[in-house]
Amino acid sequence: MQTLNDLLVESKIFANREVLSPHFTPQKLVFREKEINFIERALAPSLKGERGRNLFVYGRTGTGKTTCTKYVINEVNGIPNTHARISYVNCRVYNTRFRVLNKIISDHMPTYAKRGYGTVDLYEKLANWIEEDSKILVVALDEIDVVKDLDDLVYTLTRINSDIRAGGVTLIGVSNKVSFKEELDPRSLSTLYESELVFSPYYSNEIYAIIKERAKDGFKPNIVSDEILHYIAAAAAKEGGDARFSLKVLSKAGELAEENASDKVSMDDAEHAVKTAENDVVYDLIVSLPEHQKLVLYSIVMLAESGGSYKKLTDGVDTYLFSGEVYNRYKSIAEGLHKAPKSERWYRNYIAELEMQGLIVSFDSGKGIRGHTKLIKLLYPSKKTRAVLEKDLFSVGEQRKSDEPATTGEDAGV
């Protein structure tokens, strides 16, 4: 067992752990030159003081969306005498309109942000600040789809362009979900004039090249063999071309080698790290789902554990559930939590999203089982999935409905 003194000794394995973090932005990004150029072209008008088109960036986890966006932001911040001002917002942290506006104000007018103003005050201050010398504010909203009042946020930020005579706001929205815009109100959609960029998954050979470069700087010499790097790259390719997954595995394998007092990473370390990361990725994914998708998944879990209403569809190993049965349970759970259930159309979208994420599988029953219907099966252990969902959905204390100070009814108009 390692002691505190052991942990304070210089690592024999790692040279620079930060390089192995998924949040680290390297000086050069390989295999994403085309995507970087696309983002650069989208921001070019802002650098010249012109309003550019809004940009929405899509792609699965670990395809480089955030890294490329941050890379271009760092480029822009290094250009002197530009009209552009940039705010990068992690919407998993700043997940309401008020929090996003306050973050933007804090980035550029920090003393004002601490005075406890409401949404209308923040809006007017931001609009005046942009207009005073024709600034172009670029707001990069990472994981934009998790914002609770997304309609209000999009409408508010894009409305600034109509309310000011000079300067403007350009949005960059980053999301794992191509379909997230479908949930926007037509009022919000009508204010968007956007380009779209989709990041495709990495191939195994590309992931290998990425982690080989990171390993060169992150580890001491001769710690990780090419065989292990190829193994990790192949495992990440199976996870949908997820480079973040590969970095998590690489870092974990190094930690295991260090804990075992080894002088290099072994294949056993890599295999153990892959299994650990696979579990982490699945449950990180569950927590990141939108609320109603979580409720649908929870309904599937509860029915799977009870066998559903139709025992003949349980073969002792797998439980197959009728889609209508799942929808009815979802409505019941949502109503029990005082949340308005979504329509069957939205429910079908949620099932498609859960299937795309690899959490469930669905297929048509064919004729003979209550007519023509859809069957659903959970793909991950129900006990662990239920524990994650219950902790996320029910164990968090009652939150305030708003993070902002009490304001007048005028806020509804922003």
C-alpha positions as CSV (number, residue, x, y, z in Angstrom):
1,M,0.0,0.0,0.0
2,Q,1.3,3.4,-0.9
3,T,2.0,6.0,1.8
4,L,1.7,9.7,1.6
5,N,5.5,9.9,1.3
6,D,5.4,7.5,-1.6
7,L,2.9,9.8,-3.4
8,L,5.2,12.8,-2.9
9,V,8.2,11.1,-4.6
10,E,8.7,12.0,-8.2
11,S,6.8,9.5,-10.5
12,K,8.8,6.8,-12.3
13,I,5.9,6.5,-14.8
14,F,4.5,10.0,-15.6
15,A,6.4,12.9,-17.0
16,N,3.4,15.3,-17.3
17,R,0.0,13.9,-16.3
18,E,-1.8,17.0,-17.6
19,V,-1.0,16.1,-21.2
20,L,-3.0,12.9,-20.8
21,S,-6.1,14.7,-19.7
22,P,-9.0,15.0,-22.2
23,H,-9.3,18.6,-21.2
24,F,-5.7,19.4,-22.4
25,T,-5.5,21.3,-25.7
26,P,-2.3,20.4,-27.6
27,Q,-0.4,22.8,-29.7
28,K,-1.3,20.8,-32.8
29,L,-4.5,18.9,-33.5
30,V,-4.1,16.0,-35.9
31,F,-6.9,14.7,-38.2
32,R,-9.1,17.8,-37.5
33,E,-7.6,20.4,-39.9
34,K,-10.7,20.6,-42.0
35,E,-13.0,21.1,-39.0
36,I,-10.6,23.7,-37.5
37,N,-10.7,25.6,-40.8
38,F,-14.5,25.5,-40.8
39,I,-14.7,27.0,-37.3
40,E,-12.0,29.6,-38.2
41,R,-14.0,30.7,-41.3
42,A,-17.2,31.0,-39.2
43,L,-15.4,33.3,-36.8
44,A,-13.5,35.4,-39.4
45,P,-16.3,38.0,-39.8
46,S,-16.3,38.6,-36.0
47,L,-12.6,39.4,-36.1
48,K,-13.3,42.2,-38.6
49,G,-16.2,43.6,-36.6
50,E,-19.0,42.0,-38.6
51,R,-21.8,39.8,-37.4
52,G,-21.1,36.2,-38.5
53,R,-23.4,33.3,-38.8
54,N,-24.1,31.3,-35.8
55,L,-22.4,27.9,-35.8
56,F,-23.6,24.6,-34.3
57,V,-21.0,21.8,-33.9
58,Y,-22.2,18.2,-33.5
59,G,-20.6,14.9,-32.8
60,R,-20.3,12.0,-30.4
61,T,-18.3,12.2,-27.2
62,G,-14.6,12.1,-27.8
63,T,-14.6,13.3,-31.4
64,G,-12.8,16.5,-30.7
65,K,-15.6,19.1,-30.8
66,T,-14.7,20.9,-27.6
67,T,-10.9,20.6,-28.2
68,C,-11.1,22.1,-31.7
69,T,-13.5,24.9,-30.5
70,K,-11.1,25.8,-27.7
71,Y,-8.2,25.6,-30.0
72,V,-9.7,28.2,-32.3
73,I,-10.7,30.4,-29.4
74,N,-7.1,30.3,-28.2
75,E,-6.1,31.4,-31.7
76,V,-8.5,34.3,-31.7
77,N,-7.4,35.4,-28.2
78,G,-3.9,35.6,-29.5
79,I,-4.8,38.0,-32.3
80,P,-4.2,41.7,-31.2
81,N,-6.6,44.6,-32.0
82,T,-9.6,42.5,-32.9
83,H,-13.2,43.5,-32.5
84,A,-14.1,40.1,-31.2
85,R,-14.6,39.3,-27.5
86,I,-15.1,35.6,-26.6
87,S,-16.8,33.8,-23.7
88,Y,-16.5,30.1,-23.4
89,V,-19.3,28.6,-21.3
90,N,-19.5,25.1,-20.0
91,C,-23.3,24.6,-19.9
92,R,-23.0,21.6,-17.6
93,V,-21.9,24.1,-15.0
94,Y,-23.8,27.2,-16.2
95,N,-27.1,25.5,-17.1
96,T,-29.7,28.3,-17.0
97,R,-30.1,31.5,-18.9
98,F,-29.3,33.6,-15.9
99,R,-26.1,31.6,-15.1
100,V,-24.9,31.9,-18.7
101,L,-25.6,35.7,-18.8
102,N,-23.9,36.1,-15.5
103,K,-20.8,34.1,-16.7
104,I,-20.5,36.3,-19.8
105,I,-20.8,39.5,-17.7
106,S,-18.2,38.0,-15.3
107,D,-15.8,37.4,-18.1
108,H,-15.9,40.9,-19.4
109,M,-17.3,43.1,-16.5
110,P,-16.4,41.1,-13.4
111,T,-17.2,43.9,-10.9
112,Y,-20.7,44.3,-12.3
113,A,-21.5,40.6,-12.2
114,K,-21.1,40.5,-8.4
115,R,-23.8,43.0,-7.6
116,G,-26.8,40.7,-7.6
117,Y,-28.7,42.0,-10.6
118,G,-31.5,40.1,-12.4
119,T,-31.8,38.9,-15.9
120,V,-33.1,42.2,-17.4
121,D,-30.3,44.2,-15.8
122,L,-27.7,41.8,-17.1
123,Y,-29.2,41.9,-20.6
124,E,-29.2,45.7,-20.8
125,K,-25.7,46.0,-19.4
126,L,-24.4,43.4,-21.9
127,A,-26.2,45.1,-24.9
128,N,-24.8,48.5,-23.9
129,W,-21.3,47.1,-23.5
130,I,-21.4,45.6,-27.0
131,E,-22.9,48.7,-28.6
132,E,-20.5,51.2,-27.0
133,D,-17.6,50.4,-29.3
134,S,-19.2,48.0,-31.9
135,K,-17.8,44.9,-30.3
136,I,-18.7,41.4,-31.6
137,L,-19.3,39.0,-28.7
138,V,-18.7,35.4,-29.6
139,V,-20.4,33.1,-27.1
140,A,-19.3,29.4,-27.3
141,L,-21.9,27.3,-25.5
142,D,-20.4,23.8,-24.8
143,E,-23.0,21.1,-24.2
144,I,-25.7,23.7,-25.1
145,D,-28.4,21.0,-25.0
146,V,-28.2,20.7,-21.2
147,V,-29.4,24.3,-20.6
148,K,-32.7,24.0,-18.8
149,D,-34.3,27.1,-20.3
150,L,-32.6,26.8,-23.7
151,D,-35.4,28.6,-25.6
152,D,-35.1,31.6,-23.4
153,L,-31.3,31.7,-23.6
154,V,-31.2,31.4,-27.4
155,Y,-33.9,34.0,-27.9
156,T,-32.2,36.4,-25.4
157,L,-28.7,36.2,-26.9
158,T,-29.9,36.5,-30.5
159,R,-32.4,39.3,-29.7
160,I,-29.4,41.6,-28.7
161,N,-28.7,41.8,-32.5
162,S,-32.1,43.4,-33.0
163,D,-31.8,45.8,-30.0
164,I,-28.5,47.4,-30.8
165,R,-27.3,49.7,-33.6
166,A,-23.7,48.6,-33.7
167,G,-21.8,45.4,-32.8
168,G,-23.5,42.0,-32.3
169,V,-23.5,38.5,-30.9
170,T,-22.4,35.3,-32.6
171,L,-23.2,31.9,-31.1
172,I,-21.2,28.7,-31.3
173,G,-23.3,25.8,-29.9
174,V,-21.5,22.5,-29.2
175,S,-23.6,19.4,-28.6
176,N,-23.5,15.6,-28.7
177,K,-27.1,15.5,-30.0
178,V,-27.8,16.5,-33.6
179,S,-31.5,16.6,-32.8
180,F,-31.4,19.0,-29.9
181,K,-32.7,22.0,-32.0
182,E,-35.9,20.1,-32.6
183,E,-36.9,21.0,-29.0
184,L,-36.5,24.7,-29.6
185,D,-39.6,26.8,-29.8
186,P,-40.3,28.2,-33.3
187,R,-39.7,31.7,-31.9
188,S,-36.2,30.8,-30.9
189,L,-35.5,28.9,-34.1
190,S,-36.5,31.9,-36.2
191,T,-33.8,34.0,-34.7
192,L,-31.0,31.5,-35.7
193,Y,-29.1,31.8,-39.0
194,E,-26.6,29.1,-38.6
195,S,-24.0,26.9,-40.2
196,E,-23.6,23.3,-39.0
197,L,-20.4,21.2,-38.6
198,V,-20.5,17.5,-37.8
199,F,-17.5,15.7,-36.3
200,S,-17.2,12.1,-37.4
201,P,-15.7,9.5,-35.0
202,Y,-12.0,8.8,-35.2
203,Y,-10.7,5.6,-36.8
204,S,-8.4,3.2,-34.8
205,N,-5.3,4.3,-36.6
206,E,-6.1,8.0,-35.9
207,I,-6.6,7.3,-32.2
208,Y,-3.3,5.4,-32.1
209,A,-1.5,8.5,-33.6
210,I,-3.2,10.8,-31.1
211,I,-2.4,8.8,-28.0
212,K,1.1,8.0,-29.2
213,E,1.8,11.8,-29.4
214,R,0.3,12.3,-25.9
215,A,2.2,9.3,-24.4
216,K,5.5,10.7,-25.7
217,D,5.0,13.9,-23.6
218,G,2.9,12.4,-20.8
219,F,5.1,9.4,-19.8
220,K,8.8,8.9,-19.1
221,P,10.7,7.2,-21.9
222,N,9.9,3.5,-22.7
223,I,7.0,3.2,-20.3
224,V,4.2,2.3,-22.9
225,S,4.8,0.0,-25.8
226,D,3.4,0.3,-29.3
227,E,1.5,-2.9,-28.7
228,I,-0.4,-1.4,-25.8
229,L,-1.1,1.8,-27.7
230,H,-2.6,-0.2,-30.5
231,Y,-4.7,-2.2,-28.1
232,I,-6.1,1.0,-26.4
233,A,-6.8,2.5,-29.8
234,A,-8.7,-0.5,-30.9
235,A,-10.8,-0.5,-27.7
236,A,-11.6,3.2,-28.2
237,A,-12.6,2.6,-31.8
238,K,-15.1,0.0,-30.5
239,E,-16.5,2.7,-28.2
240,G,-17.5,4.7,-31.2
241,G,-14.1,6.3,-32.1
242,D,-13.9,8.1,-28.7
243,A,-10.5,9.7,-28.2
244,R,-11.5,10.8,-24.7
245,F,-12.0,7.2,-23.8
246,S,-8.5,6.3,-25.1
247,L,-6.9,9.0,-23.0
248,K,-8.8,7.9,-19.9
249,V,-7.6,4.4,-20.4
250,L,-4.0,5.5,-21.0
251,S,-3.9,7.6,-17.9
252,K,-5.6,4.8,-15.8
253,A,-3.1,2.2,-17.1
254,G,-0.3,4.4,-16.0
255,E,-1.8,4.9,-12.5
256,L,-2.2,1.1,-12.2
257,A,1.5,0.6,-13.1
258,E,2.5,3.2,-10.6
259,E,0.4,1.6,-7.8
260,N,2.0,-1.8,-8.6
261,A,5.5,-0.2,-8.4
262,S,6.1,-1.3,-12.0
263,D,8.7,0.3,-14.2
264,K,6.4,0.2,-17.3
265,V,2.7,-0.2,-18.2
266,S,1.8,-3.9,-18.8
267,M,-1.0,-5.4,-20.9
268,D,-2.7,-6.4,-17.7
269,D,-2.8,-2.8,-16.7
270,A,-4.2,-1.7,-20.1
271,E,-6.9,-4.4,-20.0
272,H,-7.9,-3.5,-16.5
273,A,-8.0,0.2,-17.4
274,V,-10.2,-0.6,-20.5
275,K,-12.8,-2.4,-18.3
276,T,-12.8,0.4,-15.7
277,A,-13.2,3.1,-18.4
278,E,-16.0,1.2,-20.2
279,N,-18.1,1.3,-16.9
280,D,-17.2,4.9,-16.3
281,V,-18.2,6.0,-19.9
282,V,-21.6,4.3,-19.7
283,Y,-22.5,5.9,-16.4
284,D,-21.1,9.3,-17.3
285,L,-23.3,9.1,-20.3
286,I,-26.4,8.3,-18.2
287,V,-25.8,11.3,-16.0
288,S,-25.4,13.5,-19.0
289,L,-28.8,12.6,-20.5
290,P,-31.5,15.2,-20.7
291,E,-34.1,14.9,-17.8
292,H,-36.9,13.3,-19.8
293,Q,-34.6,10.8,-21.4
294,K,-33.4,9.8,-17.9
295,L,-37.1,9.3,-16.9
296,V,-37.7,7.1,-20.0
297,L,-34.6,5.0,-19.2
298,Y,-35.6,4.7,-15.6
299,S,-39.0,3.4,-16.7
300,I,-37.3,0.8,-18.9
301,V,-35.1,-0.2,-15.9
302,M,-38.0,-0.5,-13.5
303,L,-40.1,-2.6,-16.0
304,A,-37.1,-4.8,-16.8
305,E,-36.5,-5.6,-13.1
306,S,-40.2,-6.4,-12.6
307,G,-40.4,-8.5,-15.8
308,G,-42.9,-6.1,-17.3
309,S,-46.6,-6.9,-17.7
310,Y,-46.0,-9.6,-20.3
311,K,-44.0,-12.4,-18.8
312,K,-44.0,-14.4,-22.0
313,L,-41.5,-11.9,-23.3
314,T,-38.9,-12.8,-20.6
315,D,-36.7,-15.7,-21.5
316,G,-34.9,-15.9,-18.2
317,V,-32.0,-13.9,-19.4
318,D,-33.4,-10.9,-21.2
319,T,-36.6,-9.0,-20.7
320,Y,-38.4,-7.5,-23.8
321,L,-40.7,-4.6,-23.1
322,F,-43.6,-3.2,-25.2
323,S,-42.9,0.4,-26.2
324,G,-46.5,1.4,-25.1
325,E,-45.9,-0.1,-21.7
326,V,-42.7,1.9,-21.3
327,Y,-44.4,5.1,-22.3
328,N,-47.2,4.5,-19.8
329,R,-44.7,4.0,-17.0
330,Y,-42.8,7.1,-18.1
331,K,-45.9,9.2,-17.9
332,S,-46.7,7.8,-14.5
333,I,-43.2,8.5,-13.1
334,A,-43.1,12.0,-14.7
335,E,-46.5,12.9,-13.2
336,G,-45.4,11.6,-9.8
337,L,-42.5,14.0,-10.0
338,H,-44.9,16.9,-10.9
339,K,-43.4,17.1,-14.4
340,A,-45.5,17.3,-17.6
341,P,-44.9,14.2,-19.7
342,K,-43.8,14.7,-23.2
343,S,-46.0,13.6,-26.2
344,E,-45.6,10.2,-27.8
345,R,-43.7,11.9,-30.7
346,W,-41.1,13.1,-28.3
347,Y,-41.0,9.8,-26.5
348,R,-40.2,8.1,-29.8
349,N,-37.3,10.6,-30.3
350,Y,-36.1,9.8,-26.8
351,I,-36.1,6.0,-27.5
352,A,-34.1,6.7,-30.7
353,E,-31.6,8.8,-28.8
354,L,-31.1,6.2,-26.1
355,E,-30.6,3.5,-28.8
356,M,-28.1,5.7,-30.6
357,Q,-26.2,6.1,-27.3
358,G,-26.1,2.3,-27.0
359,L,-28.1,2.1,-23.8
360,I,-31.0,0.2,-25.2
361,V,-32.0,-1.7,-28.3
362,S,-35.4,-1.6,-30.0
363,F,-36.9,-3.6,-32.8
364,D,-40.3,-4.3,-34.4
365,S,-42.1,-7.3,-32.9
366,G,-43.5,-8.4,-36.2
367,K,-47.0,-9.8,-36.5
368,G,-48.5,-12.0,-33.7
369,I,-47.7,-10.0,-30.6
370,R,-50.5,-7.6,-29.9
371,G,-50.4,-6.6,-33.6
372,H,-47.4,-4.7,-34.9
373,T,-45.5,-3.0,-32.1
374,K,-41.9,-2.1,-30.9
375,L,-40.0,-4.1,-28.4
376,I,-37.3,-2.6,-26.2
377,K,-34.4,-4.2,-24.3
378,L,-32.0,-2.7,-21.8
379,L,-28.4,-3.3,-22.7
380,Y,-26.7,-2.6,-19.4
381,P,-27.1,-4.1,-15.9
382,S,-30.4,-2.8,-14.5
383,K,-29.2,-2.6,-10.9
384,K,-26.2,-0.3,-11.6
385,T,-28.2,1.7,-14.1
386,R,-31.0,2.2,-11.6
387,A,-28.6,3.2,-8.9
388,V,-27.1,5.9,-11.1
389,L,-30.5,7.2,-12.2
390,E,-31.9,7.3,-8.7
391,K,-29.0,9.1,-7.3
392,D,-29.2,11.7,-10.1
393,L,-33.0,12.0,-10.2
394,F,-34.0,11.7,-6.6
395,S,-31.1,12.1,-4.2
396,V,-30.3,15.7,-5.1
397,G,-32.0,18.1,-2.7
398,E,-34.8,20.3,-3.9
399,Q,-33.2,23.1,-5.9
400,R,-34.5,26.6,-6.1
401,K,-36.5,27.2,-9.3
402,S,-34.2,30.1,-10.2
403,D,-30.7,31.0,-9.3
404,E,-31.3,34.6,-9.8
405,P,-32.6,37.3,-7.4
406,A,-36.3,38.1,-7.4
407,T,-37.2,40.3,-10.4
408,T,-40.2,41.9,-11.9
409,G,-42.4,40.3,-14.5
410,E,-40.4,42.3,-17.1
411,D,-37.9,39.4,-17.2
412,A,-40.4,37.3,-19.2
413,G,-39.9,39.6,-22.1
414,V,-36.1,39.2,-22.5
